Amino acid sequence: MTELQEVRIGVQPLERFSEILSREQMAKAVRTARAVAQRLSKQVVWNVNSTAVGGGVAEMLPSLLAYTRSFGIDSRWLVITGEPEFFRVTKRLHHALHGASGDGTPLDEKAHAIYEAALRRNALEFASLVREGDIVILHDPQTAGLAPALRSSGAHLVWRCHIGSDTSNEQVEEGWSFLQRYLEDVPVYVFSRESYVPPMCDHGKSEIITPSIDVFSTKNRSMSDNAIHTILVHTGLVEGPPPPDADHGFVRDDGTPGRVGRRAEVVRLGRPPSFDDPLVVQVSRWDPLKDMVGVMKGFALLCSQGACGKAHLVLAGPDVRGVSDDPEGQQVLAQVEQHWRDLPTSIRDRVHLASLPTEDVYENAAIVNALQRHAAIVVQKSLREGFGLTITEAMWKERPLVASAVGGINDQIEDGVSGLLLKDPEDLEGFAGLLGELLASPERRSALGAAAKERVRSRFLGVDHLLKYATLLERFDSA
């Protein structure tokens, strides 16, 4: 049985950023990329994570690696595999590092045994691929247990953690205590925020690299009004008919054409919203920390106050059958649906639970692109968040945002300028008030959206991400 799955990566020219960067910025990026490529001419750069579908790492890697490959860097992406009990342990770790208890499963020696057994099988296969001097970037808690075996191979090792908590508690400490035995000899750590760095890693070996989006990817590239309208009607997210000049097409990341053919599975009471109805949209995994139930309750409160007008709420996530590393997805979706059934009929008619197809990741990206671009308001009412890529995506599309002031979201949105921040993510009245404020003011929505796009342009582009990694790799010149 093959434990590791290699994800095919294409090639994308870094020069495409000349459309949105200054000549000086572009020249610096190209010089840096060429210098790094020369240093790594005989090495492979391996990125290892736990899924090719769903989640921020799977969103970022294809584009980032495609740009590095255009300069001749041999960048590759491997996905580990494991049994359901392994992913139950890693999901528990995911919650712990956010400061939450998850399902309460003990992170004890039994959990260590499950975790190590799965990663031992993956490590044995990886040992036949990696060579001395290669660079291996392990992403998140799922892969941390590979580190000891890889250190003995002579590879240069980086552990990249995309999640964390601004403040410590018993759960956070338990999560880091579990991981410490695997990470103590790793030479370089990368985190998204300074406050996420735990004491065990805070000794000169940690770098801060903010996540980014690829504005030229299928999920973020510009889309015609006809394509948006057609895709949303075809998938069942809004009511038809499609526009006279229907356009199901999209462009894949490698430049080849695609066509949206699959439909979303939508739980709703009556008919879809019309294309002209304002949509309040949250796109996220079916994860309790994304608080879809809270979003629904806050929207219901707004409607009960007679302040939601013609607006509808769409909670959209991936088809849970297509996300292998998240065993909670089906359970959380069922919980959200149960709370939806408890809503008054008049409000339930305005709330739509959409599971988006994931068989083709680019088709999924095109559907998300259309939905975000059509949204009147995009929300992300997370209880905890490492860094919200869906927020940055919506900001690039000039959407006004309402999001919780937690974790990396505080770095993404400047409150009142490029979006609105909810100080307490469990404040349903405050959340409803922010939604009502924006629904009542198209001018405010437009101003926030315009500022949001400029903030992404200045802070969260993929080329900035790559330059920070280039600086990181300089550490290995003297290693």
Secondary structure, DSSP 4 states (H G I P E B T S, - for coil): ----EEEP-----GGGGGGTS-HHHHHHHHHHHHHHHHHTTT-EEEEEES-SSSSHHHHHHHHHHHHHHTTT-EEEEEE----HHHHHHHHHHHHHHTT--TT----SHHHHHHHHHHHHHHHHHHHTT--TT-EEEEESHHHHTTHHHHHTTT-EEEEEE----SS--HHHHHHHHHHHHHHTT-SEEEESSGGG--GGGTTT-EEE----B-TTSTTTS---HHHHHHHHHHHTSS-SPPPTT---EEE-TTS-EEE-----EEE-SSPPPPTTS-EEEEE--S-GGG-HHHHHHHHHHHHHTT--TT-EEEEEEE-GGG-TT-TTHHHHHHHHHHHHHTS-HHHHTTEEEEEE--SSHHHHHHHHHHHHHH-SEEEE--SS-S--HHHHHHHHTT--EEEE--TTHHHH--BTTTBEEESSTT-HHHHHHHHHHHHT-HHHHHHHHHHHHHHHHHH-BHHHHHHHHHHHHGGGG--
